[in-house]
Amino acid sequence: MMAFTTPLVLQPNLSRYPHPPTFTCCFKPSFRSREMPQKVILDSNFRRRIAGIAAIVSVLLASPEVSDGFEFNMVVPGTTYEEAKSGIRGHAQALLGIKSLIESESWVEAQKVLRKNSSYLKQDLYTIIQGKPGSDRPELRKLYSNLFNNATKLDYAAKYKDASLVWQCYENIVLALNEILSRI
């Protein structure tokens, strides 16, 4: 008959080590792990992505249809109150000149003229409002906000070719401009 023997179990004898090793399931950060973000940024895939984005942006901005939506002109810093006041009527008339484009339903051209002239008018009005006494500013700021909110709405309405909303916004722009020019 066969005798049953106890199975042999191997256990490490760690008694000869003064400090037995500890095993953990987590990665302990070392001094070198702090440098990893710099290595990730310099990764070749990241460089390829940046180069690809730069190439796409340069191609898109090179076409006149896309780049017309952006204003790349340099702004003259420090426009004086007098310069702004003398230029505001001309910019206001140029902004109101989009009426003929709206009548002919030239939506893209109307948007271009609106964006160009409203940006000049916005700079002049801001300079003038800052030059006014503090008691006059809140009402002028409210009119300023109303004017340019309607200009933005008109831009979107022209984009979607919504003639009734375009005319409503245009009338609101005319009213706001008349009110602003009468107070200046």
C-alpha positions in Angstrom: 0.0 0.0 0.0 1.1 3.4 -0.7 1.6 6.0 2.0 0.4 9.5 1.7 3.1 12.0 2.0 2.6 15.7 2.7 3.1 17.9 -0.3 6.3 19.8 -0.5 5.7 23.5 -0.2 8.5 25.8 -1.1 8.8 29.0 0.9 11.5 31.5 0.4 14.0 31.7 3.2 14.3 35.5 3.7 15.8 35.3 7.1 19.3 36.0 5.8 18.3 39.4 4.5 18.3 42.2 7.1 15.4 44.0 5.3 13.2 41.7 3.4 12.0 43.1 0.1 8.5 44.4 -0.2 6.4 43.9 -3.2 3.9 46.5 -4.4 1.4 46.6 -7.2 1.9 50.3 -7.9 4.6 52.1 -9.9 6.8 54.2 -7.7 7.7 57.4 -9.5 11.4 57.9 -9.8 13.4 61.0 -10.5 13.3 60.2 -14.3 9.5 60.0 -14.4 9.3 63.8 -13.8 11.0 64.3 -17.2 8.4 62.3 -19.1 6.1 65.2 -20.1 9.0 66.9 -21.9 9.7 63.7 -23.8 6.0 63.3 -24.8 5.9 66.8 -26.2 9.0 66.1 -28.3 7.5 62.9 -29.6 7.6 62.6 -33.4 3.8 62.0 -33.7 3.2 65.2 -31.9 5.5 67.1 -34.3 3.7 65.5 -37.2 0.3 66.7 -35.9 1.6 70.2 -35.5 3.1 70.2 -39.0 -0.2 68.9 -40.4 -2.3 71.5 -38.6 0.0 74.3 -39.8 -0.2 73.0 -43.4 -4.0 72.8 -43.3 -4.3 76.3 -41.7 -2.0 77.9 -44.3 -3.9 76.3 -47.2 -7.3 77.4 -45.8 -6.2 81.0 -45.1 -4.6 81.2 -48.6 -7.9 80.9 -50.3 -9.7 84.3 -50.5 -13.2 82.8 -49.7 -12.1 81.7 -46.3 -9.7 84.5 -45.4 -12.4 87.2 -46.1 -14.0 86.2 -42.8 -10.9 87.3 -40.9 -9.7 90.9 -40.4 -5.9 90.9 -40.6 -5.4 94.7 -40.8 -3.3 96.3 -38.1 -5.1 98.4 -35.6 -3.6 101.8 -34.9 -3.2 102.0 -31.2 -4.2 105.0 -29.2 -6.9 106.6 -31.4 -7.7 109.9 -29.9 -11.1 111.1 -28.9 -11.1 113.8 -31.6 -10.0 111.3 -34.3 -12.7 108.9 -33.3 -15.4 111.6 -33.2 -14.4 112.8 -36.7 -14.4 109.3 -38.2 -17.6 108.0 -36.6 -20.1 109.6 -39.0 -18.2 108.2 -42.0 -18.1 104.7 -40.6 -21.8 104.9 -39.7 -22.7 106.0 -43.2 -20.6 103.1 -44.6 -22.3 100.7 -42.3 -25.7 101.9 -43.5 -24.5 101.5 -47.0 -25.3 97.8 -46.9 -28.9 98.7 -47.5 -28.4 98.4 -51.3 -26.7 95.0 -50.9 -29.6 93.8 -48.7 -32.1 95.0 -51.3 -30.3 93.1 -54.1 -30.0 90.1 -51.7 -26.2 90.0 -52.1 -25.8 88.3 -48.7 -22.1 87.4 -48.9 -21.1 91.0 -49.9 -23.4 92.4 -47.3 -21.7 90.3 -44.6 -18.2 91.5 -45.8 -19.2 95.1 -45.7 -21.0 94.8 -42.4 -18.0 93.1 -40.7 -15.5 95.6 -42.1 -17.4 98.8 -41.2 -18.9 97.6 -37.9 -15.3 96.9 -36.7 -14.2 100.4 -37.5 -17.4 101.9 -36.0 -16.9 99.7 -32.9 -13.4 101.1 -32.3 -14.5 104.7 -32.7 -17.6 104.3 -30.4 -15.5 102.6 -27.7 -13.0 105.5 -27.8 -15.8 108.1 -27.6 -17.6 106.3 -24.8 -14.4 106.2 -22.8 -13.9 109.9 -23.3 -17.4 110.8 -22.0 -18.1 111.6 -18.4 -18.9 108.7 -16.1 -22.6 109.6 -15.8 -23.1 109.4 -19.6 -21.4 106.1 -20.1 -24.0 103.6 -18.9 -26.7 104.7 -21.5 -24.1 104.9 -24.3 -22.9 101.4 -23.4 -26.4 100.1 -23.6 -26.9 101.6 -27.0 -23.5 100.3 -28.1 -24.4 96.8 -27.0 -27.8 97.0 -28.7 -26.2 98.3 -32.0 -23.6 95.5 -32.2 -25.9 92.8 -31.0 -28.1 93.7 -34.0 -25.1 93.8 -36.3 -24.3 90.2 -35.2 -27.9 89.1 -35.6 -27.9 90.7 -39.1 -24.7 88.8 -40.0 -26.3 85.5 -39.0 -29.6 86.3 -40.7 -27.7 87.1 -43.9 -25.8 83.8 -43.6 -29.1 81.9 -43.5 -30.7 84.2 -46.1 -33.5 85.2 -43.7 -34.7 88.4 -45.4 -37.3 89.4 -42.8 -34.8 89.1 -39.9 -32.2 91.0 -41.9 -34.5 93.9 -42.5 -35.6 93.9 -38.8 -32.0 94.0 -37.6 -31.1 96.7 -40.2 -33.9 98.9 -38.9 -32.7 98.3 -35.3 -29.2 99.3 -36.4 -30.5 102.5 -38.0 -32.4 103.4 -34.8 -29.5 102.7 -32.5 -27.1 104.7 -34.7 -29.4 107.7 -34.8 -29.8 107.6 -31.0 -26.0 107.3 -30.5 -25.1 110.0 -32.9 -27.7 112.4 -31.3 -26.1 111.8 -27.9 -22.5 112.3 -29.0 
